[in-house]
Amino acid sequence: MTVLTILSGAPAAVVALTLGLGCAAAPRPAAGAQASCAAEADGMRIALESAAPAGTRGTVRTAACRLPEAALARARAASSAVLRVEGVRTPASPVSVLVFLNDPQADASTRRPSYAGSFTLLAEGPAKINAQVALGAAVAHALRERGDLSVTLVAVDREDRPVAAGLAFDRLVLDLR
Amino acid sequence: MSNEHAPNEAPASRRQFLARTGALAAGGLVAARSAAVAQPPQAPAPVIPEVAVDESGRVRPLRPAQQLAAVTRYDVATFTEGSAQLTLLRQAVQTMRNRADSDPTSWMYQANIHNIFCNTPPAPYGVVHYSWRFLAWHRAYLWYFEKVLQDAVGNDPRLTLPYWNWTTELNLPATYFGASNPLNDPTRQVTPTSKLDPRRTAISGLLALPTFTQFGGSASDAGALETGPHNYVHSWVCGDMCRFSTAARDPIFWAHHANVDRVWYLWNQEGNTNPTDTAWTGQTYPFYDVTQKKNVTISFGDAAQLPVTYAPPVGTTISTGGRKRLNAPVTVQALPAGGELDVAPAASAGSLRVVAIDVPQDAPISVNVFARSGATAQTPTSDPSFVGAFTLIPTDGGHGAHGPVNLHVPLARLAPRLLSAEARTPLNLTLVPTATPGNSRMGTVSFERLELQP
């Protein structure tokens, strides 16, 4: 199992959040956003920590990390993947979060080839939950011809309009098998 | 109608339900075993085991055949106007709506069970959303609700809960609209022409998940099915469906959750296993069992094995005009021009289900699948129309001859074709059999039909 862990030091707000993995094509940090990252000893877990404060609006990006060779090989062979979103705050009204890979310019269209999956939260339930998104073979597909990976999350309402307030969460974990 | 209550009303009160279930009594839960499990299943029908082909072409271990024949649920698309099934469904719902809200067999009472256990359930119960409780609790909820529904029309065997296959049926069924229709809910924020986003209801990515923790959740995590298509459809319909406290008041809730349950059923059919941890299997919840006229409890371990099966959805079955022998290329029309099978380009590439294909007894056979007519044994897999392949090998003599299996073949390159301009033309699939390398003979097999799974 390969697990890439993307940590947010403070709860991040998903409005259009891009998390870059890979030095070769790191997205430009947005104004006001700072980040650091580190690969764990076994090279199979990569933690990206964002200094984005809770409630940040607009694009939040982390610094880039090199995807270790072993992790890259496994990621390319993975037939399924899951993005685990930890500590998601229950919104005041339903919000969907669209997940795109290697597409920092992604908008709210699931017709983009970079679209990989989504999750939705309703306005009731526990205050914080851990959500999971099935990405299928999208990660392997995204890494087929390149060695870096970025994740862009776009929060939309039930009319598919971007949600200005976003959706707060604590951490992302990409689990490849 | 009796369902027209303000959202904060609770006609079948929380106290009424809890008192009936014994949850308010000293000592808490009644420890009786599930009535559902105690009921003798109907005569089991033969079940063809499901097997899957992984990305490298290997066939996953076969799952032992199970006897799941007591209740068969059908695609709501088969509940057409004038059909006995739709008439019975409407009669049953109207009968339940006409009952006093304090009646355990009334519409509101049943709907409020969802309210109680989805937000602030009493001790010792946990919230049944956003964890591994989600699938098993809702399976049991559907089971006991379905018994109430059937009881309302004299237990007519033609009525079982329909499922709404929102993967390909992108509209909320028209049969659920209409001012005087008991299946209507005036709070919905969609119309008969509103369409779901098929990229958010595709299930092949979910069916590829190897663990229940990912698919159905864990003690601390919601599963991908719940926070994926399940929540999306609730949000899309909205109105009562937007809130756990009111969701089950909308009749579409039951067809939606029957489909969620069907996806779990399909995931199990592909050889994936449910938790064996007693922390999951041993959890019990109370429900009203109309067949015994009393409250019972059922464990998740028992709920997972309730004898429910799902008939294939309408529209995904590819007619082959009878059993086809694979001794030469076989071409079938998978989708008519403008067919609506529409899936995400990468995340959910879709799969082909080859129903009741023989396991060869004489020699191996490889089959390449091309998304066009005219492909032959000489057509290379580098051909742009190549979308997938599988290989079948003779059964091991130590295990004896094997009957037919249902084979799931991932079609990694099919989805981009469906999203392209070619989707406007009929989609043909050609299955090209060949001998495997090193074998002069090709195995002898035939299959019953094909199904496309977005």
Interface residues (C-beta under 8 A of the other chain):
Chain A: A77 S79 S80 V82 R84 P94 S96 L101 T110 R111 P113 S114 Y115 A116 G117 S118 F119 T120 L121 L122 A123 E124 G125 P126 I129 N130 A131 Q132 V133 A134 L135 G136 A137 A138 H141 A142 R158 D160 D175 R177
Chain B: D54 E55 C118 N119 V127 H129 Y130 Q189 D197 R199 R200 S204 G205 L206 A208 L209 P210 Q214 F215 G217 S220 D221 A222 G223 A224 L225 T227 G228 N231 Y232 H234 S235 W236 C238 C242 R243 F244 S245 A344 P345 A346 A347 S348 A349 P410 A412 P416 L419
